[in-house]
């Protein structure tokens, strides 16, 4: 999640929000949270589960933008 926040601080095109999956179960269900951290990209168009290196997260963001 920290990486997503850093990206959001660097670009006005990126937004990042952190949510406690246990406290907001309905939201967790909506995005299919199966592990923490769970990064939803473009409202669920793609996602990354677990801590991911920057290059992996960027690759998944690019995939989401292609679709």
N, CA, C and O atoms as a GROMACS GRO file, in nm:
protein
  268
    1UNK      N    1   0.082  -0.119   0.000
    1UNK     CA    2   0.000   0.000   0.000
    1UNK      C    3   0.087   0.126   0.000
    1UNK      O    4   0.051   0.228  -0.060
    2UNK      N    5   0.198   0.118   0.066
    2UNK     CA    6   0.287   0.233   0.070
    2UNK      C    7   0.330   0.273  -0.070
    2UNK      O    8   0.340   0.392  -0.100
    3UNK      N    9   0.356   0.176  -0.155
    3UNK     CA   10   0.396   0.205  -0.292
    3UNK      C   11   0.285   0.278  -0.367
    3UNK      O   12   0.312   0.372  -0.441
    4UNK      N   13   0.161   0.236  -0.348
    4UNK     CA   14   0.048   0.303  -0.413
    4UNK      C   15   0.037   0.448  -0.366
    4UNK      O   16   0.009   0.537  -0.445
    5UNK      N   17   0.057   0.471  -0.236
    5UNK     CA   18   0.054   0.608  -0.184
    5UNK      C   19   0.165   0.692  -0.245
    5UNK      O   20   0.144   0.808  -0.280
    6UNK      N   21   0.283   0.634  -0.258
    6UNK     CA   22   0.394   0.708  -0.318
    6UNK      C   23   0.362   0.745  -0.463
    6UNK      O   24   0.391   0.856  -0.507
    7UNK      N   25   0.304   0.650  -0.537
    7UNK     CA   26   0.266   0.678  -0.676
    7UNK      C   27   0.163   0.790  -0.682
    7UNK      O   28   0.169   0.876  -0.769
    8UNK      N   29   0.067   0.788  -0.590
    8UNK     CA   30  -0.036   0.891  -0.587
    8UNK      C   31   0.022   1.029  -0.555
    8UNK      O   32  -0.027   1.130  -0.607
    9UNK      N   33   0.123   1.033  -0.472
    9UNK     CA   34   0.186   1.161  -0.440
    9UNK      C   35   0.264   1.215  -0.559
    9UNK      O   36   0.279   1.337  -0.572
   10UNK      N   37   0.313   1.127  -0.645
   10UNK     CA   38   0.394   1.168  -0.759
   10UNK      C   39   0.310   1.208  -0.881
   10UNK      O   40   0.357   1.284  -0.965
   11UNK      N   41   0.188   1.156  -0.891
   11UNK     CA   42   0.109   1.180  -1.012
   11UNK      C   43  -0.036   1.215  -0.978
   11UNK      O   44  -0.099   1.146  -0.898
   12UNK      N   45  -0.088   1.320  -1.039
   12UNK     CA   46  -0.229   1.353  -1.018
   12UNK      C   47  -0.323   1.252  -1.085
   12UNK      O   48  -0.444   1.256  -1.062
   13UNK      N   49  -0.269   1.162  -1.166
   13UNK     CA   50  -0.350   1.060  -1.233
   13UNK      C   51  -0.372   0.937  -1.147
   13UNK      O   52  -0.448   0.847  -1.185
   14UNK      N   53  -0.306   0.931  -1.032
   14UNK     CA   54  -0.314   0.814  -0.945
   14UNK      C   55  -0.379   0.853  -0.812
   14UNK      O   56  -0.343   0.954  -0.752
   15UNK      N   57  -0.475   0.771  -0.768
   15UNK     CA   58  -0.537   0.789  -0.638
   15UNK      C   59  -0.513   0.662  -0.557
   15UNK      O   60  -0.511   0.552  -0.613
   16UNK      N   61  -0.494   0.677  -0.427
   16UNK     CA   62  -0.472   0.561  -0.341
   16UNK      C   63  -0.554   0.577  -0.213
   16UNK      O   64  -0.557   0.685  -0.154
   17UNK      N   65  -0.619   0.471  -0.171
   17UNK     CA   66  -0.696   0.467  -0.048
   17UNK      C   67  -0.662   0.340   0.026
   17UNK      O   68  -0.646   0.235  -0.035
   18UNK      N   69  -0.651   0.349   0.156
   18UNK     CA   70  -0.629   0.232   0.239
   18UNK      C   71  -0.754   0.202   0.318
   18UNK      O   72  -0.815   0.292   0.376
   19UNK      N   73  -0.794   0.075   0.321
   19UNK     CA   74  -0.916   0.034   0.390
   19UNK      C   75  -0.886  -0.089   0.474
   19UNK      O   76  -0.817  -0.180   0.429
   20UNK      N   77  -0.936  -0.090   0.597
   20UNK     CA   78  -0.923  -0.207   0.683
   20UNK      C   79  -1.021  -0.314   0.637
   20UNK      O   80  -1.142  -0.297   0.651
   21UNK      N   81  -0.970  -0.424   0.581
   21UNK     CA   82  -1.054  -0.528   0.522
   21UNK      C   83  -1.149  -0.591   0.623
   21UNK      O   84  -1.260  -0.629   0.587
   22UNK      N   85  -1.108  -0.602   0.747
   22UNK     CA   86  -1.194  -0.662   0.850
   22UNK      C   87  -1.307  -0.567   0.889
   22UNK      O   88  -1.418  -0.612   0.917
   23UNK      N   89  -1.280  -0.440   0.890
   23UNK     CA   90  -1.381  -0.342   0.931
   23UNK      C   91  -1.481  -0.312   0.820
   23UNK      O   92  -1.597  -0.280   0.847
   24UNK      N   93  -1.439  -0.323   0.696
   24UNK     CA   94  -1.525  -0.293   0.582
   24UNK      C   95  -1.543  -0.418   0.497
   24UNK      O   96  -1.497  -0.425   0.383
   25UNK      N   97  -1.611  -0.517   0.555
   25UNK     CA   98  -1.631  -0.646   0.489
   25UNK      C   99  -1.701  -0.638   0.355
   25UNK      O  100  -1.665  -0.711   0.262
   26UNK      N  101  -1.801  -0.551   0.344
   26UNK     CA  102  -1.874  -0.539   0.217
   26UNK      C  103  -1.782  -0.492   0.106
   26UNK      O  104  -1.789  -0.542  -0.007
   27UNK      N  105  -1.698  -0.396   0.136
   27UNK     CA  106  -1.602  -0.346   0.037
   27UNK      C  107  -1.499  -0.454   0.004
   27UNK      O  108  -1.460  -0.469  -0.112
   28UNK      N  109  -1.455  -0.527   0.104
   28UNK     CA  110  -1.360  -0.637   0.082
   28UNK      C  111  -1.421  -0.742  -0.010
   28UNK      O  112  -1.354  -0.793  -0.100
   29UNK      N  113  -1.547  -0.773   0.012
   29UNK     CA  114  -1.617  -0.871  -0.073
   29UNK      C  115  -1.629  -0.820  -0.216
   29UNK      O  116  -1.612  -0.896  -0.312
   30UNK      N  117  -1.659  -0.691  -0.230
   30UNK     CA  118  -1.677  -0.632  -0.364
   30UNK      C  119  -1.552  -0.649  -0.449
   30UNK      O  120  -1.562  -0.676  -0.569
   31UNK      N  121  -1.434  -0.633  -0.388
   31UNK     CA  122  -1.309  -0.642  -0.462
   31UNK      C  123  -1.240  -0.776  -0.446
   31UNK      O  124  -1.127  -0.793  -0.492
   32UNK      N  125  -1.306  -0.871  -0.380
   32UNK     CA  126  -1.251  -1.006  -0.369
   32UNK      C  127  -1.120  -1.012  -0.292
   32UNK      O  128  -1.028  -1.085  -0.330
   33UNK      N  129  -1.110  -0.935  -0.184
   33UNK     CA  130  -0.987  -0.933  -0.105
   33UNK      C  131  -0.961  -1.072  -0.047
   33UNK      O  132  -1.043  -1.127   0.026
   34UNK      N  133  -0.845  -1.127  -0.082
   34UNK     CA  134  -0.809  -1.261  -0.035
   34UNK      C  135  -0.679  -1.259   0.045
   34UNK      O  136  -0.640  -1.362   0.101
   35UNK      N  137  -0.614  -1.147   0.050
   35UNK     CA  138  -0.490  -1.133   0.124
   35UNK      C  139  -0.460  -0.986   0.145
   35UNK      O  140  -0.523  -0.899   0.084
   36UNK      N  141  -0.366  -0.961   0.231
   36UNK     CA  142  -0.332  -0.822   0.262
   36UNK      C  143  -0.184  -0.804   0.241
   36UNK      O  144  -0.107  -0.885   0.292
   37UNK      N  145  -0.138  -0.702   0.171
   37UNK     CA  146  -0.221  -0.602   0.106
   37UNK      C  147  -0.285  -0.655  -0.022
   37UNK      O  148  -0.235  -0.749  -0.084
   38UNK      N  149  -0.393  -0.594  -0.060
   38UNK     CA  150  -0.464  -0.626  -0.183
   38UNK      C  151  -0.482  -0.493  -0.256
   38UNK      O  152  -0.557  -0.407  -0.210
   39UNK      N  153  -0.416  -0.477  -0.367
   39UNK     CA  154  -0.421  -0.352  -0.443
   39UNK      C  155  -0.516  -0.368  -0.560
   39UNK      O  156  -0.488  -0.444  -0.654
   40UNK      N  157  -0.629  -0.297  -0.556
   40UNK     CA  158  -0.725  -0.298  -0.666
   40UNK      C  159  -0.685  -0.186  -0.762
   40UNK      O  160  -0.657  -0.074  -0.719
   41UNK      N  161  -0.682  -0.217  -0.890
   41UNK     CA  162  -0.640  -0.120  -0.992
   41UNK      C  163  -0.761  -0.089  -1.080
   41UNK      O  164  -0.829  -0.179  -1.129
   42UNK      N  165  -0.786   0.040  -1.101
   42UNK     CA  166  -0.898   0.086  -1.184
   42UNK      C  167  -1.029   0.019  -1.144
   42UNK      O  168  -1.095  -0.045  -1.226
   43UNK      N  169  -1.064   0.034  -1.018
   43UNK     CA  170  -1.190  -0.017  -0.963
   43UNK      C  171  -1.209  -0.166  -0.988
   43UNK      O  172  -1.320  -0.212  -1.013
   44UNK      N  173  -1.100  -0.241  -0.980
   44UNK     CA  174  -1.106  -0.386  -0.991
   44UNK      C  175  -1.075  -0.441  -1.128
   44UNK      O  176  -1.087  -0.562  -1.148
   45UNK      N  177  -1.035  -0.357  -1.224
   45UNK     CA  178  -0.999  -0.407  -1.357
   45UNK      C  179  -0.882  -0.503  -1.349
   45UNK      O  180  -0.868  -0.593  -1.432
   46UNK      N  181  -0.798  -0.485  -1.249
   46UNK     CA  182  -0.685  -0.573  -1.223
   46UNK      C  183  -0.652  -0.558  -1.076
   46UNK      O  184  -0.697  -0.463  -1.011
   47UNK      N  185  -0.573  -0.650  -1.023
   47UNK     CA  186  -0.536  -0.639  -0.883
   47UNK      C  187  -0.405  -0.713  -0.857
   47UNK      O  188  -0.362  -0.798  -0.934
   48UNK      N  189  -0.344  -0.676  -0.745
   48UNK     CA  190  -0.221  -0.742  -0.699
   48UNK      C  191  -0.243  -0.779  -0.553
   48UNK      O  192  -0.281  -0.694  -0.472
   49UNK      N  193  -0.220  -0.905  -0.520
   49UNK     CA  194  -0.234  -0.951  -0.382
   49UNK      C  195  -0.095  -0.973  -0.324
   49UNK      O  196  -0.012  -1.041  -0.384
   50UNK      N  197  -0.071  -0.915  -0.208
   50UNK     CA  198   0.058  -0.927  -0.142
   50UNK      C  199   0.148  -0.809  -0.176
   50UNK      O  200   0.119  -0.729  -0.265
   51UNK      N  201   0.256  -0.802  -0.104
   51UNK     CA  202   0.354  -0.695  -0.128
   51UNK      C  203   0.420  -0.721  -0.263
   51UNK      O  204   0.471  -0.830  -0.288
   52UNK      N  205   0.420  -0.622  -0.349
   52UNK     CA  206   0.475  -0.638  -0.483
   52UNK      C  207   0.584  -0.534  -0.506
   52UNK      O  208   0.572  -0.420  -0.461
   53UNK      N  209   0.690  -0.573  -0.576
   53UNK     CA  210   0.790  -0.473  -0.613
   53UNK      C  211   0.731  -0.374  -0.712
   53UNK      O  212   0.633  -0.403  -0.781
   54UNK      N  213   0.791  -0.258  -0.718
   54UNK     CA  214   0.739  -0.149  -0.802
   54UNK      C  215   0.721  -0.191  -0.948
   54UNK      O  216   0.618  -0.160  -1.008
   55UNK      N  217   0.818  -0.261  -1.006
   55UNK     CA  218   0.806  -0.299  -1.147
   55UNK      C  219   0.688  -0.392  -1.171
   55UNK      O  220   0.625  -0.384  -1.276
   56UNK      N  221   0.657  -0.479  -1.076
   56UNK     CA  222   0.542  -0.569  -1.090
   56UNK      C  223   0.411  -0.488  -1.083
   56UNK      O  224   0.320  -0.511  -1.163
   57UNK      N  225   0.402  -0.396  -0.989
   57UNK     CA  226   0.282  -0.314  -0.977
   57UNK      C  227   0.261  -0.229  -1.102
   57UNK      O  228   0.149  -0.218  -1.150
   58UNK      N  229   0.366  -0.171  -1.153
   58UNK     CA  230   0.357  -0.090  -1.276
   58UNK      C  231   0.310  -0.177  -1.393
   58UNK      O  232   0.227  -0.133  -1.472
   59UNK      N  233   0.362  -0.298  -1.404
   59UNK     CA  234   0.320  -0.389  -1.512
   59UNK      C  235   0.172  -0.422  -1.502
   59UNK      O  236   0.103  -0.428  -1.604
   60UNK      N  237   0.122  -0.442  -1.380
   60UNK     CA  238  -0.020  -0.474  -1.362
   60UNK      C  239  -0.107  -0.352  -1.391
   60UNK      O  240  -0.218  -0.366  -1.442
   61UNK      N  241  -0.059  -0.234  -1.360
   61UNK     CA  242  -0.132  -0.111  -1.393
   61UNK      C  243  -0.140  -0.096  -1.545
   61UNK      O  244  -0.246  -0.062  -1.599
   62UNK      N  245  -0.030  -0.122  -1.614
   62UNK     CA  246  -0.030  -0.114  -1.761
   62UNK      C  247  -0.128  -0.214  -1.820
   62UNK      O  248  -0.200  -0.180  -1.914
   63UNK      N  249  -0.132  -0.336  -1.768
   63UNK     CA  250  -0.229  -0.436  -1.817
   63UNK      C  251  -0.372  -0.386  -1.801
   63UNK      O  252  -0.454  -0.401  -1.892
   64UNK      N  253  -0.401  -0.327  -1.685
   64UNK     CA  254  -0.537  -0.276  -1.660
   64UNK      C  255  -0.572  -0.165  -1.757
   64UNK      O  256  -0.687  -0.155  -1.801
   65UNK      N  257  -0.475  -0.082  -1.792
   65UNK     CA  258  -0.502   0.028  -1.885
   65UNK      C  259  -0.521  -0.020  -2.028
   65UNK      O  260  -0.588   0.047  -2.107
   66UNK      N  261  -0.463  -0.134  -2.063
   66UNK     CA  262  -0.476  -0.188  -2.198
   66UNK      C  263  -0.616  -0.244  -2.224
   66UNK      O  264  -0.662  -0.250  -2.338
   67UNK      N  265  -0.682  -0.286  -2.117
   67UNK     CA  266  -0.815  -0.349  -2.132
   67UNK      C  267  -0.927  -0.249  -2.136
   67UNK      O  268  -1.043  -0.287  -2.148
   0.00000   0.00000   0.00000
